[in-house]
């Protein structure tokens, strides 16, 4: 069930995050108690607490002392835009390519794609110009 390469708390947080985003744990739903999650996933309560802390920091859940842990109404918090690529492309860019970000920001989700993005009304975007030796590539 768990991959040995990643910390258990991270993997548990990812499972819960997936359940929340898929609607298996809908907005307002009570997340099972820490002890039950620990038993169900065969991990320690400390591991469960760390996973829940991570989800709380992301805004996916809220913890209420004496009441429990609940899925937040906004299940899709904004995330920072991260640009990534293969190691080879990153190395190649350092030596021969330059990238200029022309525009970045938030744009409204087109009505035709509303179902794809769920409750999100805006999505992050960027436009860039890549050059190699001064010549535009893309």
DRENDO-992452 format. One record per atom (N, C-alpha, C, O): residue in three letters; chain; atom name; x, y, z. Coordinates in steps of 0.02 Angstrom, whole numbers. Example, Ala and Ser with C-alpha at 12.3 -4.5 7.8 and 13.67 -1.06 7.14 Angstrom:
DRENDO-992452
- ALA,A,N,660,-284,390
- ALA,A,CA,615,-225,390
- ALA,A,C,660,-165,390
- ALA,A,O,712,-166,423
- SER,A,N,642,-112,354
- SER,A,CA,684,-53,357
- SER,A,C,645,2,394
- SER,A,O,670,57,402
end
This chain:
DRENDO-992452
- UNK,A,N,41,-60,0
- UNK,A,CA,0,0,0
- UNK,A,C,43,63,0
- UNK,A,O,29,110,-36
- UNK,A,N,97,64,40
- UNK,A,CA,140,122,44
- UNK,A,C,206,109,7
- UNK,A,O,230,52,4
- UNK,A,N,234,162,-20
- UNK,A,CA,298,160,-55
- UNK,A,C,352,176,-5
- UNK,A,O,347,226,31
- UNK,A,N,403,135,-2
- UNK,A,CA,457,146,47
- UNK,A,C,498,208,34
- UNK,A,O,533,232,78
- UNK,A,N,495,234,-27
- UNK,A,CA,538,291,-45
- UNK,A,C,512,357,-17
- UNK,A,O,551,405,-11
- UNK,A,N,448,362,-2
- UNK,A,CA,419,424,23
- UNK,A,C,398,416,95
- UNK,A,O,380,362,117
- UNK,A,N,400,471,134
- UNK,A,CA,378,467,204
- UNK,A,C,305,445,209
- UNK,A,O,264,463,167
- UNK,A,N,289,406,260
- UNK,A,CA,221,380,268
- UNK,A,C,170,436,275
- UNK,A,O,116,433,246
- UNK,A,N,187,488,314
- UNK,A,CA,140,543,324
- UNK,A,C,122,576,257
- UNK,A,O,65,595,246
- UNK,A,N,172,583,213
- UNK,A,CA,161,614,148
- UNK,A,C,114,571,106
- UNK,A,O,69,597,73
- UNK,A,N,125,506,106
- UNK,A,CA,83,461,67
- UNK,A,C,12,459,93
- UNK,A,O,-36,458,54
- UNK,A,N,4,460,160
- UNK,A,CA,-63,462,189
- UNK,A,C,-98,528,172
- UNK,A,O,-157,528,154
- UNK,A,N,-61,583,176
- UNK,A,CA,-90,648,158
- UNK,A,C,-113,647,85
- UNK,A,O,-165,674,68
- UNK,A,N,-73,617,42
- UNK,A,CA,-90,613,-30
- UNK,A,C,-154,572,-40
- UNK,A,O,-196,590,-81
- UNK,A,N,-161,517,-3
- UNK,A,CA,-222,476,-9
- UNK,A,C,-283,516,13
- UNK,A,O,-335,515,-21
- UNK,A,N,-277,551,69
- UNK,A,CA,-333,590,94
- UNK,A,C,-348,649,47
- UNK,A,O,-407,664,34
- UNK,A,N,-297,680,20
- UNK,A,CA,-304,735,-28
- UNK,A,C,-343,710,-89
- UNK,A,O,-388,745,-114
- UNK,A,N,-326,651,-113
- UNK,A,CA,-360,622,-171
- UNK,A,C,-433,609,-154
- UNK,A,O,-477,623,-195
- UNK,A,N,-447,581,-95
- UNK,A,CA,-517,569,-74
- UNK,A,C,-557,634,-71
- UNK,A,O,-615,636,-90
- UNK,A,N,-525,687,-46
- UNK,A,CA,-559,752,-40
- UNK,A,C,-573,780,-110
- UNK,A,O,-630,800,-124
- UNK,A,N,-524,780,-153
- UNK,A,CA,-533,809,-220
- UNK,A,C,-580,769,-263
- UNK,A,O,-613,796,-308
- UNK,A,N,-584,703,-250
- UNK,A,CA,-629,660,-289
- UNK,A,C,-701,662,-262
- UNK,A,O,-746,635,-292
- UNK,A,N,-710,696,-204
- UNK,A,CA,-777,700,-175
- UNK,A,C,-795,642,-131
- UNK,A,O,-852,640,-106
- UNK,A,N,-749,595,-119
- UNK,A,CA,-764,540,-74
- UNK,A,C,-768,565,-2
- UNK,A,O,-803,536,40
- UNK,A,N,-733,619,12
- UNK,A,CA,-740,656,75
- UNK,A,C,-764,726,54
- UNK,A,O,-723,770,42
- UNK,A,N,-830,736,50
- UNK,A,CA,-857,800,24
- UNK,A,C,-847,858,73
- UNK,A,O,-833,847,132
- UNK,A,N,-855,918,48
- UNK,A,CA,-849,978,90
- UNK,A,C,-896,972,150
- UNK,A,O,-954,954,143
- UNK,A,N,-870,988,208
- UNK,A,CA,-909,985,270
- UNK,A,C,-909,917,303
- UNK,A,O,-930,911,361
- UNK,A,N,-885,865,268
- UNK,A,CA,-885,797,297
- UNK,A,C,-833,793,353
- UNK,A,O,-782,826,352
- UNK,A,N,-850,751,401
- UNK,A,CA,-803,740,457
- UNK,A,C,-752,688,435
- UNK,A,O,-770,634,411
- UNK,A,N,-689,704,444
- UNK,A,CA,-634,657,429
- UNK,A,C,-632,607,486
- UNK,A,O,-640,627,544
- UNK,A,N,-621,543,472
- UNK,A,CA,-618,494,526
- UNK,A,C,-567,515,580
- UNK,A,O,-518,548,564
- UNK,A,N,-579,495,643
- UNK,A,CA,-533,513,697
- UNK,A,C,-462,486,684
- UNK,A,O,-453,438,647
- UNK,A,N,-414,519,715
- UNK,A,CA,-343,501,706
- UNK,A,C,-331,427,720
- UNK,A,O,-296,393,683
- UNK,A,N,-359,402,775
- UNK,A,CA,-348,332,795
- UNK,A,C,-375,284,741
- UNK,A,O,-344,234,725
- UNK,A,N,-434,301,714
- UNK,A,CA,-463,258,662
- UNK,A,C,-421,260,598
- UNK,A,O,-409,208,568
- UNK,A,N,-397,319,579
- UNK,A,CA,-354,324,520
- UNK,A,C,-289,284,530
- UNK,A,O,-265,251,484
- UNK,A,N,-262,288,590
- UNK,A,CA,-200,251,605
- UNK,A,C,-212,176,599
- UNK,A,O,-171,141,570
- UNK,A,N,-267,153,627
- UNK,A,CA,-283,81,624
- UNK,A,C,-297,59,552
- UNK,A,O,-272,7,530
- UNK,A,N,-336,99,517
- UNK,A,CA,-356,82,448
- UNK,A,C,-296,78,401
- UNK,A,O,-294,35,356
- UNK,A,N,-246,121,411
- UNK,A,CA,-189,124,366
- UNK,A,C,-126,92,396
- UNK,A,O,-72,94,366
- UNK,A,N,-133,65,456
- UNK,A,CA,-78,30,490
- UNK,A,C,-17,76,498
- UNK,A,O,39,57,481
- UNK,A,N,-29,136,524
- UNK,A,CA,24,183,538
- UNK,A,C,14,210,609
- UNK,A,O,-37,197,640
- UNK,A,N,62,247,634
- UNK,A,CA,56,275,701
- UNK,A,C,12,337,701
- UNK,A,O,1,368,649
- UNK,A,N,-14,355,759
- UNK,A,CA,-54,415,767
- UNK,A,C,-11,477,750
- UNK,A,O,-37,526,723
- UNK,A,N,53,475,767
- UNK,A,CA,98,530,751
- UNK,A,C,101,541,675
- UNK,A,O,101,598,652
- UNK,A,N,103,487,637
- UNK,A,CA,104,491,564
- UNK,A,C,39,523,539
- UNK,A,O,40,565,494
- UNK,A,N,-17,502,568
- UNK,A,CA,-82,530,548
- UNK,A,C,-84,604,564
- UNK,A,O,-107,644,522
- UNK,A,N,-60,624,622
- UNK,A,CA,-61,695,641
- UNK,A,C,-20,737,593
- UNK,A,O,-40,792,574
- UNK,A,N,37,711,573
- UNK,A,CA,80,748,526
- UNK,A,C,45,755,458
- UNK,A,O,49,808,427
- UNK,A,N,11,702,436
- UNK,A,CA,-25,705,372
- UNK,A,C,-82,756,376
- UNK,A,O,-92,796,331
- UNK,A,N,-119,755,432
- UNK,A,CA,-175,802,440
- UNK,A,C,-149,874,446
- UNK,A,O,-181,920,420
- UNK,A,N,-93,884,479
- UNK,A,CA,-64,950,484
- UNK,A,C,-47,978,414
- UNK,A,O,-59,1037,400
- UNK,A,N,-21,935,372
- UNK,A,CA,-5,955,303
- UNK,A,C,-68,976,265
- UNK,A,O,-68,1027,231
- UNK,A,N,-121,937,272
- UNK,A,CA,-184,953,238
- UNK,A,C,-215,1017,266
- UNK,A,O,-246,1056,229
- UNK,A,N,-207,1027,331
- UNK,A,CA,-234,1088,362
- UNK,A,C,-196,1149,336
- UNK,A,O,-226,1201,323
- UNK,A,N,-130,1144,330
- UNK,A,CA,-90,1199,304
- UNK,A,C,-109,1216,231
- UNK,A,O,-103,1274,210
- UNK,A,N,-131,1166,194
- UNK,A,CA,-153,1177,125
- UNK,A,C,-223,1206,122
- UNK,A,O,-245,1230,69
- UNK,A,N,-259,1205,177
- UNK,A,CA,-327,1230,178
- UNK,A,C,-379,1180,158
- UNK,A,O,-437,1197,148
- UNK,A,N,-360,1116,152
- UNK,A,CA,-408,1064,132
- UNK,A,C,-452,1042,190
- UNK,A,O,-508,1020,179
- UNK,A,N,-427,1047,251
- UNK,A,CA,-465,1026,310
- UNK,A,C,-459,1079,364
- UNK,A,O,-414,1121,362
- UNK,A,N,-506,1077,412
- UNK,A,CA,-500,1119,471
- UNK,A,C,-510,1074,532
- UNK,A,O,-553,1030,532
- UNK,A,N,-470,1087,582
- UNK,A,CA,-473,1046,643
- UNK,A,C,-504,1088,698
- UNK,A,O,-483,1145,711
- UNK,A,N,-554,1059,731
- UNK,A,CA,-590,1095,784
- UNK,A,C,-584,1054,848
- UNK,A,O,-612,1000,854
- UNK,A,N,-549,1082,896
- UNK,A,CA,-537,1046,959
- UNK,A,C,-604,1026,991
- UNK,A,O,-649,1067,1000
- UNK,A,N,-609,962,1008
- UNK,A,CA,-668,936,1040
- UNK,A,C,-724,917,992
- UNK,A,O,-772,883,1012
- UNK,A,N,-719,937,929
- UNK,A,CA,-771,921,880
- UNK,A,C,-747,873,827
- UNK,A,O,-784,829,805
- UNK,A,N,-684,882,805
- UNK,A,CA,-658,838,754
- UNK,A,C,-625,876,697
- UNK,A,O,-612,936,702
- UNK,A,N,-612,840,644
- UNK,A,CA,-580,868,585
- UNK,A,C,-629,865,527
- UNK,A,O,-661,813,516
- UNK,A,N,-636,920,490
- UNK,A,CA,-686,925,438
- UNK,A,C,-655,949,372
- UNK,A,O,-606,986,372
- UNK,A,N,-684,926,317
- UNK,A,CA,-661,948,251
- UNK,A,C,-684,1020,242
- UNK,A,O,-742,1036,253
- UNK,A,N,-639,1063,222
- UNK,A,CA,-654,1134,212
- UNK,A,C,-702,1144,154
- UNK,A,O,-703,1105,107
- UNK,A,N,-742,1198,157
- UNK,A,CA,-788,1212,103
- UNK,A,C,-753,1222,36
- UNK,A,O,-777,1198,-16
- UNK,A,N,-696,1256,35
- UNK,A,CA,-658,1266,-26
- UNK,A,C,-608,1210,-32
- UNK,A,O,-553,1213,-4
- UNK,A,N,-626,1157,-70
- UNK,A,CA,-584,1098,-75
- UNK,A,C,-528,1106,-126
- UNK,A,O,-486,1061,-134
- UNK,A,N,-526,1162,-161
- UNK,A,CA,-476,1172,-213
- UNK,A,C,-437,1237,-201
- UNK,A,O,-447,1285,-238
- UNK,A,N,-394,1238,-150
- UNK,A,CA,-357,1300,-138
- UNK,A,C,-309,1315,-195
- UNK,A,O,-286,1270,-230
- UNK,A,N,-295,1378,-204
- UNK,A,CA,-247,1398,-256
- UNK,A,C,-178,1372,-238
- UNK,A,O,-159,1372,-179
- UNK,A,N,-142,1351,-287
- UNK,A,CA,-75,1327,-277
- UNK,A,C,-28,1369,-319
- UNK,A,O,-46,1394,-372
- UNK,A,N,34,1376,-295
- UNK,A,CA,83,1413,-332
- UNK,A,C,98,1378,-398
- UNK,A,O,99,1316,-401
- UNK,A,N,110,1417,-448
- UNK,A,CA,129,1390,-513
- UNK,A,C,201,1369,-510
- UNK,A,O,244,1409,-491
- UNK,A,N,216,1307,-528
- UNK,A,CA,284,1282,-529
- UNK,A,C,301,1261,-599
- UNK,A,O,264,1222,-630
- UNK,A,N,356,1285,-624
- UNK,A,CA,379,1266,-690
- UNK,A,C,432,1212,-682
- UNK,A,O,481,1222,-647
- UNK,A,N,421,1156,-714
- UNK,A,CA,468,1101,-707
- UNK,A,C,480,1070,-775
- UNK,A,O,441,1079,-822
- UNK,A,N,533,1034,-781
- UNK,A,CA,549,998,-842
- UNK,A,C,600,945,-826
- UNK,A,O,618,934,-768
- UNK,A,N,623,911,-877
- UNK,A,CA,673,859,-865
- UNK,A,C,739,892,-847
- UNK,A,O,751,950,-862
- UNK,A,N,781,853,-815
- UNK,A,CA,847,878,-796
- UNK,A,C,885,900,-858
- UNK,A,O,919,952,-858
- UNK,A,N,879,861,-912
- UNK,A,CA,913,879,-973
- UNK,A,C,891,947,-1000
- UNK,A,O,932,987,-1022
- UNK,A,N,825,959,-998
- UNK,A,CA,801,1023,-1025
- UNK,A,C,823,1082,-981
- UNK,A,O,837,1136,-1007
- UNK,A,N,825,1071,-916
- UNK,A,CA,848,1123,-871
- UNK,A,C,921,1140,-884
- UNK,A,O,940,1198,-888
- UNK,A,N,962,1088,-891
- UNK,A,CA,1034,1098,-905
- UNK,A,C,1043,1132,-972
- UNK,A,O,1083,1178,-979
- UNK,A,N,1005,1110,-1022
- UNK,A,CA,1011,1139,-1089
- UNK,A,C,992,1213,-1088
- UNK,A,O,1023,1253,-1122
- UNK,A,N,940,1230,-1050
- UNK,A,CA,919,1300,-1046
- UNK,A,C,973,1344,-1017
- UNK,A,O,981,1402,-1037
- UNK,A,N,1011,1318,-970
- UNK,A,CA,1063,1358,-938
- UNK,A,C,1117,1377,-988
- UNK,A,O,1148,1429,-981
- UNK,A,N,1129,1335,-1037
- UNK,A,CA,1184,1347,-1082
- UNK,A,C,1164,1380,-1148
- UNK,A,O,1203,1419,-1176
- UNK,A,N,1104,1364,-1173
- UNK,A,CA,1090,1389,-1239
- UNK,A,C,1021,1422,-1246
- UNK,A,O,1008,1453,-1298
- UNK,A,N,978,1416,-1197
- UNK,A,CA,911,1445,-1204
- UNK,A,C,901,1500,-1153
- UNK,A,O,932,1501,-1099
- UNK,A,N,857,1545,-1170
- UNK,A,CA,835,1594,-1122
- UNK,A,C,759,1595,-1126
- UNK,A,O,730,1587,-1180
- UNK,A,N,727,1606,-1070
- UNK,A,CA,655,1607,-1067
- UNK,A,C,633,1674,-1038
- UNK,A,O,659,1697,-987
- UNK,A,N,585,1705,-1071
- UNK,A,CA,557,1768,-1048
- UNK,A,C,483,1757,-1034
- UNK,A,O,446,1737,-1079
- UNK,A,N,461,1770,-973
- UNK,A,CA,390,1765,-957
- UNK,A,C,358,1830,-980
- UNK,A,O,373,1884,-955
- UNK,A,N,313,1824,-1028
- UNK,A,CA,280,1882,-1057
- UNK,A,C,220,1905,-1016
- UNK,A,O,206,1964,-1010
- UNK,A,N,185,1856,-988
- UNK,A,CA,124,1871,-951
- UNK,A,C,109,1813,-904
- UNK,A,O,119,1755,-921
- UNK,A,N,84,1830,-845
- UNK,A,CA,61,1777,-799
- UNK,A,C,7,1806,-755
- UNK,A,O,3,1866,-744
- UNK,A,N,-36,1763,-731
- UNK,A,CA,-90,1786,-688
- UNK,A,C,-145,1735,-683
- UNK,A,O,-135,1675,-691
- UNK,A,N,-205,1761,-669
- UNK,A,CA,-265,1719,-664
- UNK,A,C,-312,1737,-721
- UNK,A,O,-317,1795,-741
- UNK,A,N,-346,1687,-746
- UNK,A,CA,-395,1697,-800
- UNK,A,C,-458,1658,-782
- UNK,A,O,-454,1606,-751
- UNK,A,N,-517,1684,-802
- UNK,A,CA,-579,1648,-788
- UNK,A,C,-581,1581,-826
- UNK,A,O,-556,1575,-882
- UNK,A,N,-611,1532,-794
- UNK,A,CA,-619,1466,-826
- UNK,A,C,-674,1472,-878
- UNK,A,O,-730,1493,-861
- UNK,A,N,-661,1454,-941
- UNK,A,CA,-714,1456,-992
- UNK,A,C,-772,1410,-972
- UNK,A,O,-761,1357,-944
- UNK,A,N,-833,1431,-987
- UNK,A,CA,-892,1392,-969
- UNK,A,C,-888,1320,-995
- UNK,A,O,-910,1274,-962
- UNK,A,N,-859,1312,-1054
- UNK,A,CA,-854,1245,-1084
- UNK,A,C,-809,1198,-1044
- UNK,A,O,-813,1137,-1052
- UNK,A,N,-765,1226,-1002
- UNK,A,CA,-719,1185,-963
- UNK,A,C,-737,1185,-888
- UNK,A,O,-699,1158,-848
- UNK,A,N,-793,1214,-870
- UNK,A,CA,-813,1219,-800
- UNK,A,C,-813,1153,-764
- UNK,A,O,-792,1150,-706
- UNK,A,N,-835,1100,-796
- UNK,A,CA,-838,1034,-764
- UNK,A,C,-769,1005,-750
- UNK,A,O,-761,966,-703
- UNK,A,N,-720,1024,-790
- UNK,A,CA,-653,998,-781
- UNK,A,C,-621,1027,-718
- UNK,A,O,-584,993,-683
- UNK,A,N,-635,1091,-704
- UNK,A,CA,-602,1125,-648
- UNK,A,C,-645,1127,-585
- UNK,A,O,-624,1158,-536
- UNK,A,N,-703,1096,-584
- UNK,A,CA,-744,1093,-524
- UNK,A,C,-766,1163,-503
- UNK,A,O,-793,1201,-543
- UNK,A,N,-754,1179,-440
- UNK,A,CA,-778,1242,-411
- UNK,A,C,-733,1301,-428
- UNK,A,O,-751,1358,-414
- UNK,A,N,-675,1288,-456
- UNK,A,CA,-629,1342,-473
- UNK,A,C,-660,1389,-524
- UNK,A,O,-688,1367,-574
- UNK,A,N,-656,1453,-511
- UNK,A,CA,-681,1504,-558
- UNK,A,C,-624,1534,-598
- UNK,A,O,-634,1564,-651
- UNK,A,N,-563,1527,-572
- UNK,A,CA,-504,1554,-606
- UNK,A,C,-449,1501,-606
- UNK,A,O,-445,1459,-561
- UNK,A,N,-406,1505,-655
- UNK,A,CA,-348,1461,-659
- UNK,A,C,-286,1503,-673
- UNK,A,O,-290,1557,-704
- UNK,A,N,-229,1479,-650
- UNK,A,CA,-166,1513,-663
- UNK,A,C,-143,1501,-735
- UNK,A,O,-156,1447,-763
- UNK,A,N,-110,1550,-764
- UNK,A,CA,-84,1542,-831
- UNK,A,C,-19,1582,-838
- UNK,A,O,-5,1626,-797
- UNK,A,N,19,1566,-889
- UNK,A,CA,76,1607,-908
- UNK,A,C,89,1599,-982
- UNK,A,O,74,1548,-1012
- UNK,A,N,117,1652,-1011
- UNK,A,CA,140,1650,-1080
- UNK,A,C,215,1664,-1078
- UNK,A,O,237,1708,-1042
- UNK,A,N,252,1625,-1116
- UNK,A,CA,324,1634,-1115
- UNK,A,C,351,1634,-1186
- UNK,A,O,320,1610,-1233
- UNK,A,N,410,1662,-1193
- UNK,A,CA,446,1662,-1256
- UNK,A,C,514,1630,-1242
- UNK,A,O,552,1654,-1200
- UNK,A,N,528,1576,-1278
- UNK,A,CA,593,1542,-1270
- UNK,A,C,635,1558,-1331
- UNK,A,O,611,1558,-1387
- UNK,A,N,699,1571,-1318
- UNK,A,CA,745,1587,-1372
- UNK,A,C,807,1543,-1364
- UNK,A,O,828,1525,-1309
- UNK,A,N,836,1527,-1421
- UNK,A,CA,900,1493,-1422
- UNK,A,C,946,1536,-1464
- UNK,A,O,932,1550,-1523
- UNK,A,N,1001,1557,-1433
- UNK,A,CA,1049,1602,-1466
- UNK,A,C,1013,1663,-1496
- UNK,A,O,1030,1686,-1550
- UNK,A,N,964,1689,-1459
- UNK,A,CA,928,1749,-1480
- UNK,A,C,870,1738,-1527
- UNK,A,O,832,1784,-1539
- UNK,A,N,863,1678,-1555
- UNK,A,CA,809,1663,-1603
- UNK,A,C,750,1632,-1566
- UNK,A,O,759,1586,-1527
- UNK,A,N,689,1658,-1578
- UNK,A,CA,629,1630,-1545
- UNK,A,C,619,1555,-1562
- UNK,A,O,626,1535,-1620
- UNK,A,N,604,1516,-1511
- UNK,A,CA,589,1445,-1519
- UNK,A,C,515,1432,-1510
- UNK,A,O,483,1399,-1552
- UNK,A,N,488,1457,-1456
- UNK,A,CA,417,1445,-1441
- UNK,A,C,391,1498,-1395
- UNK,A,O,333,1497,-1376
end
